[in-house]
Amino acid sequence: MADAGWQYFVALPDDDGAAAAVGRLPTDGVRILLKHRSGRPCVAGRLAEGRALVAEQGDTRLAVIGHCSATRDELAAAASRINEVTDLDRLGLAWAGSYHLIASVRGRLRVQGTASGLRRIFHGGLGALTIAADRADVLATVLDAPLDPALLALRTLDALPHPLGDLPPWRNVSAVPPGSYLALPPDGRRPLVQRWWQAPEPVLTLAEGGRSLRQALDDAVRVRTRGTQPLSADLSGGMDSTSIALLAARHRASLTVFTMENDDQADEDAQWARQAAAGLPQLDHIVYSHRELPSFFGDLAEVDGVPDEPSTAVLSAPRLRAVRQRALAHGSRLHLDGLGGDQLLCGHPAYHHDLLRRRPLLAVQRLRVMTQLRRTGWGVEARGLLERDSYPGWFTDRAHGRVRRAPSPLSDWGHFPDLPAWLTPDAREMVTRTLQVTAETAQPLAPTRGRHNDLLAIQDAGRLIRQCHQLTETGDFSHTSPFLDDRVIQACLAVRPEQRVTPWEFKPLIKAAMADVMPPGVLTRRTKGDGTTLVAEGFERHRRELGELWDGSHLAALGLIDPKPLRELFGLPYTNSLHQGAMQTALSCELWARAARPAAATRP
């Protein structure tokens, strides 16, 4: 059942039977947020005051949940112009912010999240009715849905290719893809999932894109800073969080910002953060040592209140909650971060495959530089760029074990996971079958490899950051990530990829956007701290206690893993090659399975 601090909602069809779903929700704090014109509940759940805005006009009921620039009058005006649920297509990007959009139009229901997947929608059948929710586990509770062993086994793999990341581990629970909406007729039957968002054509120059991004980011931050709610922000020293913090400081007379200082001499983040804060006396700049947080891999055996799906975010739960407590101690109720910026501003190197077909001379020039930076062979990378296999063909070959060459991020459709040694024969069979069945219908997120990988990286980030937010959200506190607002994503993806990303400059687009706000010295930064030393130290400190988790493994009890290879990994000193990726994914899945509803995992 739902944790006492969870914030969530369910959306219900305009049918008498839907009331049964409300009765299955946890009773603590649940309220009806919106009703159909019939008087039946349309949206119910547990949300803090101020997180939902509703309007009623004629046959239309409209709600936004989250951070949205629309005023009550603007929402009412929009509702008055809606005659069909398809009329909501124009509202997805009409307002700044990050929000769910829900409408009842003559009893017909439409529910949508965001293009990044930071705000998701899930749906499933309660008898003949379809019910929707923004958390998969809440919906599973309402539907009394058991875990699916095959999909839980799939979640032990690292970096799933599209569309496998959109498969919740619960039977009878489906995800609405990011950028799509769910529509239901009044009787709640025959659910329809349709796209409402398309990535923009990348036609803007760097200068044009910089102006567009600056406006979108400023609008995104303004949505969060309006009003009197106490705020705080990350100021890590990186360009992304620094941009958010400096824009927030323009809208608030005072602002508390936090910088974690690392003992690692190679990590210069705190130095850059101090430089950024020096010109803003209104900032309350709190610098603290990384030793004031739980160490990486620490306190994981006691983690509860997990996200709604298996996620490596679980590994950060103690640290994220310590950050929350620090922010709360300084009076904050909303904490802004720069998460998602890397995926938008760094881009994916597979755009070289696209570039070769549009501007071959520039592609060859950049390929020479990239192979020097990556220390790979020019001929090998060039052959990859010349490949023309389709996404279904690429997926099918790998699902059936037919791989002709080593993967390259410069030219591949994406990462395809290997099956780790700790999967049991039954689990390997289930996972292989899922991969092969998915291959029969797999389609890319975009026709070209670079754009596909960009969108996949944004959606993967949206999924992970959403789950990080779930770990810290309560009725009086939440994290927020403006870079993943739809209008910010729109601004970044509208820039020509060869100008948004170059091998000669670090994040040129954010520099163009923030040139008049960012201190000149920060604009010259070409490095980024990665925290590897802290991860290795934390693993060494906790690897023995984590190794003991596998003695009573829940995944092993379900017949999905053999704990022996994992136990052996935790007996070895940390290395990136052994302990990143698959190992951390397996550990996250184990911790999640321990905290998820145990009865659901045992049904046939």
C-alpha positions as CSV (number, residue, x, y, z in Angstrom):
1,M,0.0,0.0,0.0
2,A,1.0,3.6,-0.4
3,D,3.6,5.1,1.9
4,A,2.3,7.8,4.2
5,G,4.3,10.5,2.4
6,W,3.4,9.6,-1.2
7,Q,1.7,12.2,-3.4
8,Y,-0.4,10.7,-6.2
9,F,-3.7,10.8,-8.1
10,V,-6.0,8.4,-10.0
11,A,-8.1,9.5,-13.0
12,L,-11.5,7.7,-13.3
13,P,-14.0,7.3,-16.2
14,D,-17.5,8.8,-15.9
15,D,-19.1,5.5,-14.7
16,D,-20.7,4.4,-11.5
17,G,-18.3,1.5,-11.2
18,A,-15.3,3.8,-11.0
19,A,-16.2,4.7,-7.5
20,A,-14.9,1.4,-6.4
21,A,-11.4,2.5,-7.3
22,V,-11.6,5.4,-4.8
23,G,-12.6,2.9,-2.1
24,R,-9.4,1.0,-2.8
25,L,-7.1,4.0,-2.2
26,P,-5.4,4.5,1.1
27,T,-7.9,6.6,3.1
28,D,-5.3,8.9,4.8
29,G,-5.5,12.3,3.1
30,V,-7.4,11.1,0.0
31,R,-9.8,13.7,-1.5
32,I,-11.7,14.2,-4.7
33,L,-9.8,16.8,-6.7
34,L,-12.1,17.0,-9.7
35,K,-15.6,15.7,-10.6
36,H,-17.2,15.0,-14.0
37,R,-20.2,17.1,-14.8
38,S,-22.3,14.1,-13.7
39,G,-21.0,14.6,-10.2
40,R,-19.0,11.3,-10.3
41,P,-15.3,11.5,-9.3
42,C,-12.9,12.3,-12.1
43,V,-9.6,12.8,-10.2
44,A,-8.9,11.6,-6.7
45,G,-5.8,11.2,-4.7
46,R,-3.4,12.7,-2.1
47,L,-1.8,16.0,-3.2
48,A,-0.6,18.9,-1.1
49,E,-2.5,22.1,-1.3
50,G,-1.5,24.2,-4.3
51,R,-0.3,21.4,-6.5
52,A,-3.6,21.2,-8.5
53,L,-5.5,23.9,-10.3
54,V,-9.0,23.1,-11.7
55,A,-11.6,24.9,-13.9
56,E,-15.2,24.1,-14.9
57,Q,-16.9,25.6,-18.0
58,G,-20.0,24.1,-19.5
59,D,-19.4,20.4,-20.3
60,T,-15.7,20.7,-19.7
61,R,-13.7,20.0,-16.5
62,L,-10.0,20.8,-16.7
63,A,-7.1,20.2,-14.2
64,V,-3.4,20.8,-14.2
65,I,-1.3,19.0,-11.5
66,G,2.2,20.2,-11.0
67,H,4.1,23.4,-11.8
68,C,2.2,25.4,-14.4
69,S,2.2,29.1,-15.4
70,A,-1.5,29.1,-16.1
71,T,-3.7,31.2,-13.7
72,R,-7.1,30.1,-12.7
73,D,-8.7,32.6,-15.2
74,E,-6.4,31.3,-18.0
75,L,-7.4,27.7,-17.2
76,A,-11.1,28.6,-17.2
77,A,-10.7,30.4,-20.6
78,A,-9.0,27.4,-22.0
79,A,-11.7,25.1,-20.7
80,S,-14.4,27.3,-22.4
81,R,-12.7,26.6,-25.8
82,I,-12.6,22.8,-25.5
83,N,-15.3,20.9,-27.2
84,E,-13.5,17.6,-27.8
85,V,-10.6,15.9,-26.0
86,T,-8.5,16.4,-29.1
87,D,-8.7,20.2,-28.5
88,L,-6.2,19.7,-25.6
89,D,-3.4,19.0,-28.1
90,R,-2.7,22.7,-28.3
91,L,-2.5,23.1,-24.5
92,G,0.5,20.7,-23.9
93,L,3.0,23.5,-24.7
94,A,0.7,26.5,-24.0
95,W,2.0,27.1,-20.5
96,A,5.4,27.0,-18.9
97,G,6.2,24.4,-16.3
98,S,5.9,20.6,-15.8
99,Y,2.4,19.3,-15.2
100,H,-0.1,16.6,-15.8
101,L,-3.1,17.7,-17.9
102,I,-6.5,16.1,-17.3
103,A,-9.8,16.9,-18.9
104,S,-13.4,15.6,-18.8
105,V,-15.3,16.7,-21.9
106,R,-18.9,15.6,-21.9
107,G,-17.8,12.6,-19.7
108,R,-15.0,11.6,-22.0
109,L,-11.7,11.5,-20.1
110,R,-8.2,12.6,-21.3
111,V,-5.1,12.2,-19.1
112,Q,-1.5,13.1,-20.2
113,G,1.9,13.5,-18.7
114,T,5.0,15.2,-20.2
115,A,7.3,14.6,-23.2
116,S,10.2,13.7,-21.0
117,G,8.3,11.1,-18.9
118,L,9.1,13.1,-15.8
119,R,5.3,13.0,-15.3
120,R,3.9,9.7,-16.3
121,I,0.5,8.0,-16.7
122,F,-0.2,4.3,-16.2
123,H,-3.5,2.5,-16.8
124,G,-5.1,-0.9,-16.3
125,G,-8.4,-2.7,-16.0
126,L,-10.6,-2.8,-12.9
127,G,-13.1,-5.3,-14.2
128,A,-14.2,-3.9,-17.5
129,L,-13.3,-0.3,-16.6
130,T,-9.9,1.3,-17.3
131,I,-8.4,3.3,-14.4
132,A,-5.4,5.7,-14.8
133,A,-2.8,6.9,-12.2
134,D,0.4,8.7,-12.0
135,R,2.2,6.0,-10.0
136,A,2.4,2.4,-11.2
137,D,2.4,1.0,-7.7
138,V,-0.7,2.9,-6.6
139,L,-2.5,1.6,-9.7
140,A,-1.3,-1.9,-9.0
141,T,-2.7,-1.6,-5.4
142,V,-6.1,-0.4,-6.8
143,L,-6.2,-3.2,-9.3
144,D,-4.7,-5.8,-7.0
145,A,-2.2,-6.5,-9.7
146,P,0.6,-9.0,-9.0
147,L,4.2,-8.5,-10.1
148,D,5.2,-10.2,-13.4
149,P,8.3,-12.3,-12.9
150,A,9.4,-12.0,-16.6
151,L,9.2,-8.2,-16.4
152,L,10.9,-8.1,-13.0
153,A,13.7,-10.2,-14.4
154,L,14.0,-7.8,-17.3
155,R,14.4,-4.9,-14.9
156,T,17.6,-6.5,-13.6
157,L,19.3,-5.7,-16.9
158,D,21.2,-2.5,-17.5
159,A,20.1,0.3,-19.9
160,L,17.1,-1.2,-21.6
161,P,16.5,-0.2,-25.2
162,H,13.2,1.4,-26.3
163,P,10.4,0.4,-25.6
164,L,11.4,-2.0,-22.8
165,G,11.8,0.8,-20.3
166,D,8.1,1.5,-20.6
167,L,7.0,-1.9,-19.4
168,P,6.0,-1.7,-15.7
169,P,6.8,-4.9,-13.7
170,W,3.1,-5.4,-12.7
171,R,0.6,-7.5,-14.6
172,N,-2.4,-5.5,-15.9
173,V,-0.5,-2.2,-15.6
174,S,0.6,-0.4,-18.8
175,A,2.5,2.8,-19.3
176,V,1.4,5.6,-21.6
177,P,4.5,6.5,-23.5
178,P,6.0,10.0,-22.9
179,G,4.4,12.5,-25.2
180,S,1.2,10.6,-25.5
181,Y,-2.2,10.7,-23.8
182,L,-4.8,8.3,-22.6
183,A,-8.4,8.8,-23.7
184,L,-11.5,7.0,-22.3
185,P,-15.1,7.1,-23.2
186,P,-17.6,7.6,-20.4
187,D,-18.1,3.9,-19.9
188,G,-14.4,3.4,-19.2
189,R,-13.9,0.8,-21.9
190,R,-11.8,0.8,-25.1
191,P,-8.8,2.9,-23.9
192,L,-7.1,4.9,-26.7
193,V,-3.5,6.0,-26.5
194,Q,-2.4,8.8,-28.9
195,R,0.6,11.0,-29.4
196,W,0.2,14.7,-28.6
197,W,3.9,15.8,-28.8
198,Q,6.4,15.6,-31.6
199,A,10.0,16.7,-31.4
200,P,10.6,19.9,-33.3
201,E,12.7,20.1,-36.5
202,P,16.3,21.1,-35.6
203,V,16.5,24.2,-37.7
204,L,17.7,26.9,-35.3
205,T,21.2,28.3,-35.2
206,L,23.2,28.3,-31.9
207,A,22.4,32.0,-31.4
208,E,18.7,31.6,-32.1
209,G,18.6,28.5,-29.9
210,G,20.4,30.3,-27.1
211,R,17.8,33.0,-27.0
212,S,15.0,30.4,-27.1
213,L,16.5,28.3,-24.4
214,R,17.1,31.4,-22.2
215,Q,13.4,32.3,-22.5
216,A,12.2,28.8,-21.8
217,L,14.5,28.3,-18.8
218,D,13.6,31.7,-17.4
219,D,9.9,30.9,-17.7
220,A,10.4,27.5,-16.1
221,V,12.2,29.0,-13.1
222,R,9.7,31.8,-12.8
223,V,6.9,29.3,-12.4
224,R,8.6,27.8,-9.4
225,T,9.7,31.1,-7.8
226,R,6.4,33.0,-8.0
227,G,4.5,33.3,-4.7
228,T,6.0,33.1,-1.2
229,Q,6.8,29.4,-0.9
230,P,10.3,29.1,0.7
231,L,12.8,27.8,-1.9
232,S,16.3,26.4,-2.2
233,A,18.5,25.3,-5.1
234,D,21.5,23.2,-5.9
235,L,24.7,25.1,-6.8
236,S,27.0,22.2,-7.6
237,G,29.4,24.2,-9.7
238,G,28.2,22.6,-12.9
239,M,26.7,24.7,-15.6
240,D,23.2,23.2,-15.3
241,S,22.5,23.8,-11.6
242,T,24.4,27.1,-11.8
243,S,22.1,28.3,-14.5
244,I,19.0,27.4,-12.6
245,A,20.3,28.9,-9.3
246,L,21.3,32.2,-11.0
247,L,17.9,32.5,-12.7
248,A,16.1,31.8,-9.5
249,A,18.1,34.5,-7.7
250,R,16.8,37.0,-10.2
251,H,13.2,36.3,-9.1
252,R,13.7,36.0,-5.4
253,A,15.2,38.7,-3.0
254,S,16.9,35.9,-1.1
255,L,17.7,32.3,-2.0
256,T,19.4,29.5,-0.2
257,V,21.8,27.4,-2.4
258,F,23.7,24.3,-1.4
259,T,27.2,23.2,-2.6
260,M,28.7,19.8,-1.6
261,E,32.5,20.0,-1.3
262,N,34.4,16.9,-2.2
263,D,37.8,15.9,-0.8
264,D,38.9,14.7,-4.2
265,Q,41.5,17.2,-5.4
266,A,40.5,16.5,-9.0
267,D,36.9,17.6,-8.4
268,E,36.7,21.4,-8.9
269,D,32.9,21.8,-8.5
270,A,33.0,23.7,-5.2
271,Q,35.6,26.1,-6.6
272,W,33.3,26.9,-9.6
273,A,30.3,27.2,-7.3
274,R,32.0,29.8,-5.1
275,Q,32.9,31.8,-8.2
276,A,29.3,31.7,-9.4
277,A,27.9,32.8,-6.1
278,A,30.5,35.6,-5.5
279,G,28.6,38.2,-7.4
280,L,25.2,37.6,-5.8
281,P,25.2,38.8,-2.2
282,Q,21.5,37.9,-1.8
283,L,22.4,34.2,-2.0
284,D,22.7,32.3,1.3
285,H,25.4,30.0,0.1
286,I,25.7,26.9,2.2
287,V,28.9,24.8,1.5
288,Y,29.1,21.5,3.3
289,S,31.4,18.5,3.2
290,H,30.4,15.3,1.4
291,R,31.1,13.5,4.7
292,E,28.0,15.2,6.1
293,L,25.9,12.9,3.8
294,P,25.6,9.1,4.0
295,S,28.3,7.5,2.0
296,F,27.5,5.9,-1.4
297,F,26.1,2.4,-0.8
298,G,25.5,3.3,2.8
299,D,22.2,2.6,4.8
300,L,20.7,0.8,1.9
301,A,19.5,-2.3,3.8
302,E,17.0,0.0,5.6
303,V,15.6,1.8,2.6
304,D,11.8,2.0,2.4
305,G,9.3,4.1,0.6
306,V,10.8,3.0,-2.7
307,P,9.8,4.4,-6.2
308,D,6.9,2.9,-8.1
309,E,9.2,0.8,-10.3
310,P,12.7,-0.7,-9.9
311,S,15.3,2.0,-10.3
312,T,18.9,2.8,-9.6
313,A,17.5,5.9,-7.9
314,V,17.1,3.6,-4.8
315,L,20.9,3.6,-4.4
316,S,20.8,7.4,-3.8
317,A,17.8,7.3,-1.4
318,P,19.8,7.9,1.9
319,R,21.8,10.8,0.3
320,L,18.7,12.4,-1.4
321,R,16.8,12.3,1.9
322,A,19.7,13.8,3.7
323,V,19.7,16.7,1.2
324,R,16.0,17.1,1.8
325,Q,16.5,17.3,5.6
326,R,19.2,19.9,5.0
327,A,16.9,22.0,2.8
328,L,14.0,21.6,5.3
329,A,16.3,22.8,8.1
330,H,16.9,26.0,6.2
331,G,13.1,26.5,5.7
332,S,12.8,25.3,2.1
333,R,9.7,23.6,0.8
334,L,10.8,23.4,-2.9
335,H,14.3,22.5,-4.0
336,L,15.4,23.3,-7.6
337,D,18.1,21.2,-9.3
338,G,19.9,21.0,-12.7
339,L,19.1,17.4,-13.4
340,G,18.3,16.6,-17.0
341,G,20.7,19.3,-18.3
342,D,23.3,16.8,-19.4
343,Q,21.0,14.9,-21.7
344,L,19.7,18.1,-23.4
345,L,23.0,20.0,-23.6
346,C,25.5,17.2,-24.3
347,G,23.5,15.4,-26.9
348,H,24.2,11.9,-28.2
349,P,27.2,11.2,-30.4
350,A,25.1,9.1,-32.8
351,Y,24.1,12.3,-34.4
352,H,27.3,11.8,-36.5
353,H,25.4,9.0,-38.3
354,D,22.7,11.6,-39.2
355,L,25.3,14.3,-40.0
356,L,27.1,12.0,-42.6
357,R,23.9,12.0,-44.7
358,R,23.3,15.8,-44.4
359,R,26.8,17.3,-44.3
360,P,29.3,14.6,-45.2
361,L,32.4,16.8,-45.2
362,L,31.7,18.1,-41.7
363,A,30.9,14.6,-40.5
364,V,34.2,13.3,-41.7
365,Q,36.0,16.2,-40.0
366,R,34.3,15.5,-36.7
367,L,34.8,11.8,-37.0
368,R,38.6,12.3,-37.1
369,V,38.4,14.4,-33.9
370,M,36.1,12.0,-32.2
371,T,38.2,8.9,-32.9
372,Q,41.2,10.7,-31.5
373,L,39.3,11.6,-28.4
374,R,37.9,8.1,-28.0
375,R,41.1,6.4,-29.1
376,T,39.3,4.2,-31.6
377,G,40.1,3.3,-35.2
378,W,38.9,5.7,-37.9
379,G,38.1,2.8,-40.2
380,V,36.0,0.9,-37.7
381,E,34.0,4.0,-36.8
382,A,33.5,4.9,-40.5
383,R,32.1,1.5,-41.3
384,G,29.6,1.9,-38.4
385,L,28.5,5.3,-39.8
386,L,27.9,3.7,-43.2
387,E,25.5,1.1,-41.8
388,R,21.9,1.5,-42.8
389,D,20.1,-1.2,-40.8
390,S,16.7,-0.3,-39.5
391,Y,15.7,-0.1,-35.8
392,P,13.6,-3.3,-36.0
393,G,16.4,-5.1,-37.7
394,W,19.0,-3.8,-35.2
395,F,16.7,-4.9,-32.3
396,T,15.9,-8.3,-33.8
397,D,19.5,-9.2,-34.5
398,R,20.5,-8.5,-31.0
399,A,17.5,-10.1,-29.4
400,H,18.5,-13.3,-31.3
401,G,22.2,-13.0,-30.5
402,R,23.2,-12.0,-34.1
403,V,25.7,-9.1,-33.5
404,R,28.0,-8.4,-36.4
405,R,30.3,-5.8,-34.8
406,A,31.2,-4.2,-31.5
407,P,28.7,-1.4,-30.6
408,S,29.8,2.2,-31.1
409,P,27.9,5.2,-29.6
410,L,28.8,7.2,-32.8
411,S,26.6,5.1,-35.0
412,D,24.5,2.6,-33.1
413,W,20.7,2.8,-32.4
414,G,21.5,2.4,-28.7
415,H,22.8,0.1,-26.0
416,F,21.6,-3.5,-25.9
417,P,22.2,-5.2,-22.6
418,D,24.0,-8.5,-22.2
419,L,22.4,-11.1,-20.0
420,P,24.3,-11.1,-16.7
421,A,25.8,-14.3,-15.3
422,W,23.6,-14.2,-12.2
423,L,20.3,-14.7,-14.1
424,T,18.9,-18.2,-13.6
425,P,18.1,-20.4,-16.6
426,D,14.4,-19.8,-16.2
427,A,15.0,-16.0,-15.9
428,R,17.2,-16.1,-19.0
429,E,14.5,-17.8,-20.9
430,M,11.8,-15.3,-19.8
431,V,14.0,-12.3,-20.6
432,T,15.1,-13.7,-24.0
433,R,11.5,-14.4,-24.9
434,T,10.5,-10.9,-23.9
435,L,13.3,-9.4,-26.0
436,Q,12.3,-11.5,-29.0
437,V,8.6,-10.8,-28.8
438,T,9.3,-7.0,-28.4
439,A,11.5,-7.1,-31.5
440,E,8.5,-8.1,-33.6
441,T,6.9,-4.6,-33.1
442,A,9.8,-2.4,-32.0
443,Q,10.0,1.0,-33.7
444,P,12.4,3.9,-33.0
445,L,11.5,7.1,-31.3
446,A,12.7,9.0,-34.4
447,P,13.7,8.0,-38.0
448,T,17.4,8.9,-37.5
449,R,19.8,7.4,-35.0
450,G,21.0,10.7,-33.4
451,R,17.5,12.0,-32.8
452,H,16.3,8.6,-31.5
453,N,19.2,8.4,-29.0
454,D,18.6,12.0,-27.9
455,L,14.9,11.3,-27.2
456,L,15.8,8.0,-25.5
457,A,18.3,9.7,-23.2
458,I,15.8,12.4,-22.3
459,Q,13.1,9.8,-21.5
460,D,15.6,7.6,-19.5
461,A,16.6,10.8,-17.6
462,G,12.9,11.7,-17.0
463,R,12.2,8.2,-15.6
464,L,15.2,8.2,-13.3
465,I,14.7,11.8,-12.1
466,R,11.0,11.2,-11.5
467,Q,12.0,8.3,-9.3
468,C,14.5,10.4,-7.4
469,H,11.7,12.9,-6.8
470,Q,9.5,10.2,-5.5
471,L,12.1,9.3,-2.9
472,T,12.0,12.8,-1.3
473,E,8.5,14.1,-2.0
474,T,6.1,14.6,0.9
475,G,3.1,16.8,1.6
476,D,5.4,19.8,2.5
477,F,8.5,19.2,0.3
478,S,9.4,18.4,-3.2
479,H,12.3,18.5,-5.7
480,T,11.9,20.0,-9.1
481,S,14.0,19.8,-12.3
482,P,13.2,22.7,-14.7
483,F,15.5,21.3,-17.5
484,L,12.9,18.6,-18.1
485,D,10.0,21.0,-18.7
486,D,8.5,20.4,-22.2
487,R,9.2,23.9,-23.4
488,V,12.8,23.7,-22.4
489,I,13.2,20.4,-24.2
490,Q,11.5,21.9,-27.2
491,A,14.0,24.8,-27.2
492,C,17.0,22.5,-27.0
493,L,15.9,20.0,-29.6
494,A,15.1,22.8,-32.1
495,V,18.8,23.6,-32.4
496,R,20.9,22.1,-35.2
497,P,22.6,19.1,-33.5
498,E,26.0,20.0,-35.0
499,Q,25.8,23.4,-33.3
500,R,24.2,22.1,-30.1
501,V,27.1,19.6,-29.7
502,T,30.7,19.9,-30.8
503,P,33.9,18.1,-29.9
504,W,35.6,21.5,-29.4
505,E,33.4,23.1,-26.7
506,F,31.5,21.9,-23.6
507,K,27.8,22.7,-23.7
508,P,27.8,25.6,-26.1
509,L,24.1,26.0,-26.1
510,I,23.8,26.8,-22.3
511,K,26.7,29.2,-22.7
512,A,24.9,31.0,-25.5
513,A,21.7,31.1,-23.4
514,M,23.4,32.3,-20.1
515,A,26.2,34.5,-21.4
516,D,24.8,37.7,-19.7
517,V,24.1,36.0,-16.4
518,M,26.9,33.4,-15.9
519,P,30.2,34.8,-14.5
520,P,32.7,34.9,-17.4
521,G,35.0,32.5,-15.7
522,V,32.3,29.8,-15.3
523,L,31.6,30.1,-19.1
524,T,35.1,28.9,-19.8
525,R,34.7,25.7,-17.9
526,R,35.5,22.5,-19.9
527,T,35.3,19.9,-17.1
528,K,32.7,18.1,-15.0
529,G,33.1,16.3,-11.7
530,D,32.0,12.7,-11.7
531,G,32.2,11.5,-8.1
532,T,33.9,8.2,-9.0
533,T,36.2,8.4,-6.1
534,L,33.4,8.8,-3.6
535,V,31.5,5.9,-5.1
536,A,34.6,3.6,-4.8
537,E,35.1,4.7,-1.2
538,G,31.5,4.0,-0.3
539,F,31.5,0.6,-2.0
540,E,34.7,-0.4,-0.1
541,R,33.1,0.7,3.2
542,H,29.8,-1.2,2.7
543,R,30.5,-4.0,0.2
544,R,30.6,-6.7,2.9
545,E,27.2,-5.8,4.4
546,L,25.7,-5.5,0.9
547,G,27.2,-8.8,0.0
548,E,25.2,-10.3,2.9
549,L,21.9,-9.1,1.3
550,W,22.2,-11.8,-1.2
551,D,22.0,-14.5,1.5
552,G,18.3,-13.8,1.8
553,S,17.7,-12.5,-1.7
554,H,14.1,-11.9,-2.7
555,L,15.0,-12.2,-6.3
556,A,16.6,-15.5,-5.7
557,A,13.5,-16.6,-3.8
558,L,11.5,-15.8,-6.9
559,G,13.8,-17.9,-9.0
560,L,15.2,-15.0,-11.0
561,I,18.9,-14.8,-9.9
562,D,21.7,-17.0,-8.6
563,P,23.1,-14.9,-5.8
564,K,26.6,-16.6,-5.9
565,P,28.1,-14.4,-8.7
566,L,26.7,-11.3,-7.1
567,R,28.1,-12.2,-3.7
568,E,31.5,-12.7,-5.3
569,L,31.3,-9.3,-7.0
570,F,30.8,-7.7,-3.6
571,G,33.9,-9.5,-2.4
572,L,36.1,-7.6,-4.9
573,P,37.4,-4.0,-4.7
574,Y,35.5,-1.5,-6.8
575,T,36.2,-1.0,-10.5
576,N,34.0,0.7,-13.0
577,S,34.1,-2.3,-15.3
578,L,32.7,-4.7,-12.7
579,H,30.6,-2.6,-10.4
580,Q,28.9,0.0,-12.6
581,G,25.9,-0.8,-14.8
582,A,24.6,-4.3,-14.4
583,M,25.7,-4.9,-10.8
584,Q,24.1,-1.6,-9.6
585,T,20.9,-2.4,-11.5
586,A,20.7,-5.8,-9.9
587,L,21.2,-4.4,-6.4
588,S,18.6,-1.7,-7.0
589,C,16.1,-4.3,-8.2
590,E,16.8,-6.5,-5.1
591,L,16.3,-3.5,-2.7
592,W,13.1,-2.6,-4.6
593,A,11.7,-6.1,-4.5
594,R,12.3,-6.3,-0.7
595,A,10.3,-3.1,-0.1
596,A,7.5,-3.7,-2.7
597,R,4.3,-5.6,-1.7
598,P,5.6,-9.1,-0.9
599,A,2.3,-10.9,-1.6
600,A,2.2,-9.5,-5.2
601,A,5.5,-11.1,-6.1
602,T,4.4,-14.7,-5.1
603,R,1.4,-15.2,-7.3
604,P,1.6,-17.6,-10.3
